[in-house]
Amino acid sequence: MKTNELTYKEALHQAVSEEMERDESVLFLGEHVANDGGAGGVTLGIKEKFGDDRIFDVSLSAEGLLNLAFGMASSGKKPIIEFPDTDQAMAAFGKLATTVASASYLSGGQMKLPMVILVPVGLDGNMSAYANNAESFFASVPGIKVLAPANPAQAKGLLKAAVLDDGPVVLFENMELMNMKGPVPESEDYVLQLGKGFVERDGKDLTLVCWGAALPDCMEVADEFSNENIDIAVINPLTLSPLDMQPIIESLKETGHLLIVHHDKRTGGIGAEIASRIMESNTLEYLEAPILRVCGLDVPMPKSAALQEVVIPQREDIKQAVYDVLEIL
């Protein structure tokens, strides 16, 4: 498949542009998205290409924006909305959980809500509003799919899949990854399957599960350990809800060791859910050591960039956890 070298931001832009070109019912709404590119600059140039009847700057409360998208989706449109930051998305969480997520279920599947909710997350050096990771909140709500692309190709493939889905989908735009470059399939038909995990790296000694901005560090750690003849498999769920446990289970049966790394807080995090499912499955007998998690600290996110790096797992934390789970001194 022919690819182009794009940044994470450019890949998201390309996905939006291709889907708006393909389907006139796809609209984009948010704060400062029409003229200023939104939270990460993803929509720069969209207004010039599609006109101001397809992309709108909406000066509403977070819940008001979600209500507007809900009305559009229930009347045949396919809105993509972007919150300006994680804190604003959390302000609309109640409406999302009680109304949007349950609409299809309560209507017996008759109501379709094809809407995509973009939530900026990740460290950008100065905004704690982005750094407040809320992935476990959204993933705990039945009725919505939750996506966490970790590189440009995944950003394009998952966003296109989200637009094509007939239910509400939350996709985390990671501000920390916006300038990451990587090969992205050129084809407009390139779409990733929702609810399907991906084996980023094969290995026989340790299964390392991670996603989002944790993935680049984990891949580098895995490469470093290969020089010590330690072979680490890296599994990326891609979709945080519903979780695809199959590739994790298959890898764990071979390695016998499991390490989970994520930037969200430790308590109630998705890492705990993965660990619980392993303990409840027939995979338990394959474990040769306790499951370990490397997660964000259970504290409010500081505004200081230096302190944010203390809260979020760093590469050295991951390396030490590999030694710990393999019981290497």
Secondary structure, 3 states (H helix, E strand, C coil): CCEEEEEHHHHHHHHHHHHHHHCCCEEEEECCCCCCCCCCCCCCCHHHHHCCCCEEECCCCHHHHHHHHHHHHHCCCEEEEECCCHHHHHHCHHHHHHHHCCHHHHCCCCCCCCCEEEEEECCCCCCHHHHCCCHHHHHCCCCCEEECCCCHHHHHHHHHHHHHCCCCEEEEEEHHHCCCEEEEECCCCCCCCCCCCEEEECCCCEEEEECCCHHHHHHHHHHHHHCCCCCEEEEECCEEECCCCHHHHHHHHHHCCEEEEEEEECCCCHHHHHHHHHHHCCCHHHCCCCCEEEEECCCCCCCCHHHHHHHCCCHHHHHHHHHHHCCCC
